[in-house]
Amino acid sequence: MSAPFTLSAWKKSDLLSPHPPNHPALGTEHVALTPVTRRTVLKTLGLSTASLLVGGCGPKLSLLQSVSPHLRLARVHVDQNRIIRTVVGLRPFRPGGFVVRSDRLDEKTVIHNYGHGGGGMTLSWGTAHLAMELAVETGKKACAVLGCGGVGLATARLMQRQGWQVTIYARDLPPRTTSNISGAQWSPSSVFDRGQTTGQFDEQYARALRLSYRYFQDLVGDYYGVRWVSNYILRDDPNVPPWWTGHVFPDLYPETKILPAGEHPFHTPYAFHFDTMFIEPPVYLNAMLRDFYQAGGKLEVKRFEDRRELAALSEPVLINCTGLGARDLFDDKELTPIKGQLTVLLPQREVDYLLIHRGDYMFPRRDGILLGGTHERGEWSMEPNQEAIRRIVTGHKELFDQMRPPMI
């Protein structure tokens, strides 16, 4: 039986496919993981972008001066006639958090890797690594990956790096996956409900988050469409947002500081700043699919109606990355959709920051300016909510109309 893959063994020779010219080979550095206990992890339960928007008191940071008196941030031009599309996606949410575990289906091993809520892109490489470790324990060398979104592609690539023959089976391919329309700020959002998780999940979550944080750093650059970007959460007081209190992962959010009114161009007295990675899904998913093909991967467009069809596949190991599809395919009734809706404006290449204010957020991509958001638990409709469009556009127009222009 093959030895499980570990980060300490992560080296250049583990990679199978060539990488584009002038792009550094992935996985040439080691990762040190911080030991995590249930007590410390419980402090982070409920960490999500949504929780950033809840008011409250918290510890204060020193007011740090920015490089220039006013940050040179470009305004977003918000207007109805700049809207190019509105997109809807269903986040695969489980109150108890995502599932990564091994199961049996007749003579096959099934490795589950689904139910990431709004944190699929953020956690994708981390939970893929956990699933890969379980798959390697089987001693096999061929697998089927079910699903071709961010989680499925990361899982397929890690299995290829272990020397496995990988076939992806999926109903939807990029650009028609839920991952394609995700906001894709590197920060876990709506992954679980506070008080609903187990100790085992808490440790999986902490480990997956750190693993994914490190994997994505190796993908920063134009080829994968991953970059570091400034985030601003507008505040009425100098307290850090409530989610930061007792945060056990402060090192995953560099450049953290509170900016007073004279140091930022927004209408609020304060702005909470931090840096995160930001992923451009159309660029990233296409690059991942190219890498998969270059490494000898196979792909078949297929919809599975029940587990009997899965049992008929030739691969001895199945890795389930079906997201919300696992509700029916594997009878997981804890899975429920959280409907998210984004209105997209014409691109503005000069806008290079993320902005969050109460229920509104703005994420700039090459293919358009994303304005959000909505969070409708239990809603299966894929039709855009017209009232939500009006609320989102009006809120952002007011926000950016009050923004001071950059100083010359």
N, C-alpha and C positions, 0 to 999 in steps of 0.2 A: 504494500500500500504506500502511496506517495505521502511524503511528509507535508503537513499543512504549510501553506505559504505564510511567512511572517514579514513584517516590515523591516526587520533587521536584515533580512535576506534580499531586500529589494535592490536590485542592481541593474545596470544597463543590459546585461546579457539576458534578463528575463523578458525583454521586449522582442516581439516577433516581426512587427511590421515596420517598414522604413517610415521616417517622418519627413515632412516637407523641408526643402532646402532652407538653411538658416534658422531652422527651428530646433531648439535644444532637445536632445533625447529625453524622454520622460523617465522618471524613477531613478535618477542617479544619485539622489541624496537619501539619507536615513531620516526617520521620523522618531522622535522620542515622545512617548505617550505618558500623560500624567495619570497616576493611579486615581481611580474614581470610586468613591463609596456611595452607598445609597443615601446616606445623610447629606452629602454635599450635592448629589445630583437632584434630590428632592427640592433643593432651593431653586432649581431652574424650571420646575414644572410650569407649563403654560407659556413658556417663552415663545413669542410669535410677533410678527409685524403688527398684528391686530392689537396686541397688548401694549405696543408702543404708543398707541393712541389714547390710552386711558389716563386721565388726570390723576394727580395725587402728589403727596409730598415724598421726598426721598433725600438721600445725602447730597451734599453740595460738592461740586468740583471748583477748583480755583478758576477764576476768570482769566483765560489765556488770550494774549493778544495775537491776532492774525498777522500775516506777513505785511499786508497793506491795510490802510485805514478802512477801506471798504473792499470786500471781496469782489472780484471782477466776474460776477455771475450774470450770464445773459438771461433776459426775460424769455419766457415761453409765450408765443403769440397764440392766445386762446380765442377762438372764434368758431361759430357754427360752420362757416364756409371753409374752414381748414380741416374738418373731420373727413378722414378717408375710409374709416371702417369702425365698426364696433364688434368685438369678439366676445364669445362666451365660452367658459370652460368649467368642468365639474371636478373639483378637487376630491380625491379619494380619501375620505377622512374616517378614522376610527378613534373613538374617545380614549381607548387604551393604547393608542399609538400604533406605529407600523408593525408588521409581522416579518421577522426573519427567523425561520426555523426549518428543520428537516421533517419530511413526512414520507409516507409510502403510498404508492398507487400500483396495486398488483406487484409486479416484479421491479417496478421503477422507483427511483428515489426522486421525490419532489422537494425542491428547496424553494420556500416561499420568500418573496421579497416585494411586498406591496403594502399599500395603505399609508402613504407618506403625507396625506393631507396637502397643505400648501407648501410643504418642504421637499418636494420630490427632486427638484434640480439641486437644491442646496445639499441634501443628504445622499444624492445618487451614488457617488463614488464610495462613500462610507458604508452604506448598506450593501452595495455591490461587493465590497471587500469582505464583509461578514458572510454573505452568501457564498462567495468564492471559497472561503475557508471550509465551509460545510461541504461543498461539492468535492473539493480535493480529498476530503476524508474518505470518499467512496472508493478511491483508487481507479476510477474510470477515466477515460480520456475523450469522451464525446458527450455533448449535451445539446438540448434544445432550450433556447431562451424564448419565453412567451411574452411578447411585447417589444415595441420598438420606440418607446419614448426615452426620456433621459435616463431613467433607472435601467431599462432593458439594455440600452446601448452601452452604458458603463459596465454592466454585468458581463455582457458579451465580450467587451474588450479585455476585461480582467481575466476571463476564462481563456481567451486566446493567448494572453501573455504567459499562461501556465502550460501552454502547448496543447490545448484542447482543440478538437474540431467542433465548431459552433455553427448551429443553424438557428436563425431567428424566425419564428412564426408570429405573424402579427396581422391584425385586421386593418390597422391604420399605420401609415408610414409618414415620416416628415415630408411635407409640412402640415400634415393633417393630424398631428397628435396633440394631446392636451399640453404637453411640454412646450410645443411651439408658441403657444399664446401665454405662457406663464410670464410673470413679471421678472423672475429670475435674478432678483437681488440676492446675493449670498447671505441669507439670514433665514433661519427656520421659521415658518409661519404656519399656524394652525395645525400643528403636528399631533397634538393630544389634548385631553382635558385635564386640568389640575385635579389631582386626587384620584384619577382613574387608572393609573399605571401600576405595574408591578416593579419590584426591585430589579428583576432581570431586565425588564425593558429599560429602566433608568440607566443601567450600565451600558446596554447596547446603544442607547441614544447618545450618551456622552462619548463613547468610543467612535461611533459612526460620524458624529459631528466633527471630531478632531481629524479623523482619517480623511474625510471629504475636504476639509479645509486645506490639508496638505496636498492632496491630489490635485485640486483645482489650481493651486499655485504653479504647478508645472505646466498648466495649460494657458497661462496668461500670454496674450499676444494676438495679433491679427488673425492668424490661421484659425484658431478656435473661437475667436470673438469673446475673449475673457479679458477684463481689465479691472484695475483698481479705480474706485471712484469715491468722491466725497458724498456723504449723506448729511442732510440737515433736517432735524426734527424741530419744528417751531414750538417755542415754550413761552408761557406767560410769567414764569418764575425761574430763578437760577438753579432749581433742583434738577438732578438727572431724572430721566423718565422712570416710572415705577419698576419696570422690568429689570433695570440695572441694579436695584437693591438686592444684595446677596448674590449677585451674579458670579458663578464660578468659572466663567469663560471670558474674563475681560481681555485676555491676550488675543482673542479672535476678532477684536474690534479695535484696531490701532487708531492713533490720532484722535483719541477721545478728549473733547473739551467743550466747555460752555462759552459761547460768544455773546457778549453784551450787545446792546442795541447799536452802538457805534461801530461794531466790528462785522456786521452783516447787513445785507440790503433788504431784509424782510420787515414786515410791519409789526411783528411781535417784539417784546422787550428782549428776548433771548432766543438763541438757537443752539441746540445740542448737536455737535458735530462728531462724526466718526467715519472711518473708511471701511468699505467692504469691497469684495470682488463683485463684479456685475457681469452677467452672462447674456450674450445676444443669442437667443435660441435658434433663429434661422441659420446663423453662421455656425454655431456650435454643433447642432445636430447634423447638419450636412457634413461637417468635417469628421465627426464621429462615424458617420455611415461610410465615408470614404476610407477611413482607417480600417474599419471592419472588413470591407471588401478587399483592401490591399493585403490584409493578413489572411486571406483565404476563406473568409466567412461566406456562408450561404444564407439567402433570405427567401422566404415563401410567404406570400400574402394568403392568409387563411383565417377563417373565423371558426372557433370551436364552440359547439353547442352544449357539449357535456363532457364529463371525464372519460367516457368510453373512447371518444376520439383521441384524447390525449394518450390513453393506454395503448393505442394502436401505432403511435409514433415509434420509429426505429431507435431513437436515442435512449440510452439507459438512464440518463439524468435529465430531469426537467426543472428549469428555474423559472418560477412563476412571477413575472413582472407585469401582470395584467392590470394593475391599479384597481379602478372601480369594477372592472370585469370579474374580479375574484369574488364578488358578492354572489353571483349566480354560479360561476364555474366551480367554485370551491365552497359554496354555501356559507359564506361569512356574512351573516346578517348584521354584524356590528358595523360593517362598511356603510357609509352614507355619503351622499354628495354634498359638497358646499359649493354653491354656484358663485362663480366669479365673473365679473364683467368689466371689460376695459374699452374705453373709447380712445381711438388712435388719431392723432393729428399729423399733418405733414411733418416730415423730418426737419430738425434744426440742428445742423452739425455743431453750431457754437454752444449748444446746451450740453454741459458735461458734468452734471451733478444730479443727485436724487433728492427729492423733497417730500416730506411727510408732514401733514398738518391735520390733526384730528382724523376725520374719516376720509380725507383726500390724500392722494399721493401721485407723484409725477416721476416716471422713469423714462429717460431718453434712450432710444435705440436707433440704429442706422435706418431701419425701415419705418420709423415713426416715433412720435412722442406718445407714450402710454399714460393715460389718465385713469385713475381708479379711485375708489374701488367699491365692490360689493361683496357681501359675505352672507349668503342665504343658505343656511343649513337645511338639508332635506328637500331642496328644490331641484327637480330633475329637468326642468324646461331648459332648452338650449336657445330659446328666443330672447333677444335683447329686451330689457325692461326700459321702455321709453322714458319713464319718470326718472329712472336712475341715470340715464344719459343726460337729461336736463340738469339734474342735481350736480353731477360730476363736472359738467362743462361750466355751469354757473359758478360753482365753488372755486374752480381753478381760475376762472377769469377774474373774479374778485381778488383772489390771492395774488396773481401776477400783476394786476392793475395797480396794486398798492406797493409793489416792489420798486425800490429805488434803482435807477439805471446805473450801469457800471461807470465808475469815474474814469476819465481819460488820463 
